[in-house]
């Protein structure tokens, strides 16, 4: 019997958003529509970011986690596709806060910024095209999976010399989709991918860490790895907890022999890999290192850690302050 696919993010939101940010204005979501000849639809000439906002019920506040870091990488992706965007990191961060305030969410929220070549024009190229920038959000529908059974995919990760993995380029996610669907239909939760050199690099859309011989090890960015914001967060938190973090190439069999392993990313957050290719990892359950980092991570993203509060942008307080301070290129209508 074929396993029914499940994903970290539900296929369709419970309800579509009421509002969207598009090219400098907040408009009704229903008005954000594009034609069948849109360039990015045919050639994957776009990129996106995944950002989370976490509800803190004690403070009655919604915190956006590290938006500036997400948007710095967003603008790096623009450079890879020769896009010149009219918005700065601060502009885009404020646009997210304005959008969330207008939606009025009082629960965990997922935010999807996207930029793409929006011309209704055919022809493979990156020149003589016009970029569009949009942001939409919705209440989080990600599954909070604590443990995963993974397999090594037969599909190799795209390389820096084919489609740069440093950018979240829309076209490159066909590579991830091939790996993920094959894994899920074979009965696994997730796929682990090797690069062309045969080194472990990522899950289908997540960074990978293993614990072996007292060290926390993760593949280096030079092994065709996304420069993950959650990855960087985990490295910093693990170091604060007293763990030695090493960035180096990882062989496939090292994962089999690891004491612990986990995936991390905005979507999956932090999930233990407890089996790989039907082999238990360590004890076959979430280990102490993974558990400690995960617990601290969720305190941090909800604004409960004073030490890391600078990573969390409050929506309602900050939005009220910023509303009186207009920003060029960013406004609201409707």
HUDACOR-V703731 format. One line per field, one symbol per residue. ss: DSSP state (H for helix, E for strand, C for the rest). psi: psi as a letter, one per 40 degrees, with the letter a starting at -180 (. if undefined). burial: # if it has 24 or more other ideal C-beta (glycine too) atoms within 12 Angstrom, else .. A space follows every 50 residues. Layout:
# HUDACOR-V703731
ss = ???
psi = ???
burial = ???
This chain:
# HUDACOR-V703731
ss = CCCCCCCCCCCCCCCCCCEEEECCEEEEHHHCCCCCCEHHHHHCCEEECC EEEEEECCCCEEEEECHHHHHHHHHHHHHHCCCCCCCCHHHHHHHHHHHH HHHCCCCCEEEEEEEEECCECCCCCCCCCCEEEEEEEEECCCCCCCEEEE EECCCCCCCCCCCCCCCCEHHHHHHHHHHHHHHHHCCCCEEEEECCCCCE EEECCCEEEEEECCEEEECCHHHCCCCCHHHHHHHHHHHHCCCEEEECCE CHHHHHCCCEEEEEECCCEEEEEEEECCEECCCCCCCHHHHHHHHHHHHH HCCCCHHHHHHEEEHHHHHHHHCCCCECCEEECC
psi = hhhhiiidhidhidiiidiihhfeihihdeegiiidehddddefgiiiih iihhhhddefihhhhfddddddddddddddefhhieiidddddddddddd dddfhfihihhgiiiiheighihhieifihiihihiiihhfihghdiihi ihiehihiidechhedighddeedddddddddddeeeidiihiiadeeih diadfiihiihhfeihhiiideffhighddddddddddddeeihhhhiih idedddeidiiiiiiddebhhhheihfehihbeeihiddddddddddddd deeehddedeehhhdddddddddegihhehaii.
burial = ......###.......###########.#..#.....###.######### ######....###########.######.##.#.#.#.#.########## ###.#.#############......#..############.#..#.#### ###.####.#..###########.##..######...########...## ############...######.################....#.#.#.## ##.###.####################..###...##.######.##### #####.....######.##..#.......#.#..
